């Protein structure tokens, strides 16, 4: 499948790395020759230098033979024009555009056919939605939902003094008082699928799957108190802050936004009259203290500097803030970050890339593609949901009889309204959905890929 990526910025580069590793025929288009040269050195891609919305540049890049154009430049208008021009040159083309300006959100959705868009992505809006969900359901570092909310994979850290310290996995269910499955463990920066003799240690980050009802029992029995959030401090007046504050205020949650730019503060105050908008330097401890950081239920760090977000989150933890969420633009230093108390970490780039990769895989497999896909364990694993259909092999057979590929785990089976953590006797039938967790470099395009010798 031939894919053109228009815009080789952070998201474009990350997407090129992931799709090149999966063997797609990629061409990167950008007006910056240096950026293109760096991409050629790192990944197996072709490049085209020029304006991404130019008819001539698109033709030189092979748009007439392409299957998909992904427009990821920094300008929404260029992305829209690029998709419209490309579709005019190739009526069989799929197009994806990144649209970030809040003023365009409703307009683009209403005029998708006019702009010839197959899919739009908004990393800031996606990130705001992810953060809002974490604030509404505190207690876990991360939670990804499957089976229409009936099953989840959640992330927990084994903190000092936790009931999980030095617990062998066979003893886990007795301690937490319900049936759960540890599908992945991140230890010393390396993800693995634990075996039955695995013993949890302090500092481990564990990814647990269970029916949603069991997770409340797990929190209660681990002594993790989940206080409803009523006051939130957003550090940084970014687009994410705007989207997030808008939704939180609708829910009756008090929001304070702290930003150093006076013009941006005035703009946010006009857009969000019910929010408290403060101009100040978030890198100053005195400013944070004067705004009552210690009395907040939650602090979300959303500045454009990863290092500043990390420092503020660490300080929030030191003064006893109950819930901390840290936005990071890059996660290359996962080993370092994993040892720090940054609370929940969200990465807009990864959320955006996951959405696009899921669409690309669905194009590759018109039937049988994943319904849902989430990156877990700092990008070292994936959790996906598949529908069991008439083409799925081994329906009705006990799982203990199946030969599953190494690094693949069936973490959940949903039969109608009933969800179960599978064991060796479990079976799946047509119409069920399966949650599958992978580790390492394994790529699953369709459900039958999980079986050996398929």
ABEGO torsion letter per residue (X at the ends): XBBBBBEABAAAAAAAAAAAAAGBBBBBBBABAAAAAAAAAABBBBBBBEBAABAAAAAAAGAAABABBBBABABAAAAAAAAAAAAAABAABBBBBBBABAAAAAAAAAAAAAAGBABBBBAAAAAAAAAAAAAABBGBABBBBBGGGABBBBBBBBBBGBAABGBBAAAAAAAAGBBBBBABBBBGGBBBBBBAABBBBBGBBBBBBBBAAAAAAAAAAAGBBBBBBABBBBBEABAAAAAAAAAAAAAGBBBBBBBABAAAAAAAAAABAABBBBBBBAABAAAAAAAGAAABABBBBABABAAAAAAAAAAAAAAGBABBBBBBABAAAAAAAAABBAEBBBBAAAAAAAAAAAAAAAAABABGBBABBBBBGGGABBBBBBBBBAABBGBGBBAAABBBBBGBBBABBBBEABBBBBBAABBBBBGBBBBBBBBEABBBABAAAABBGX
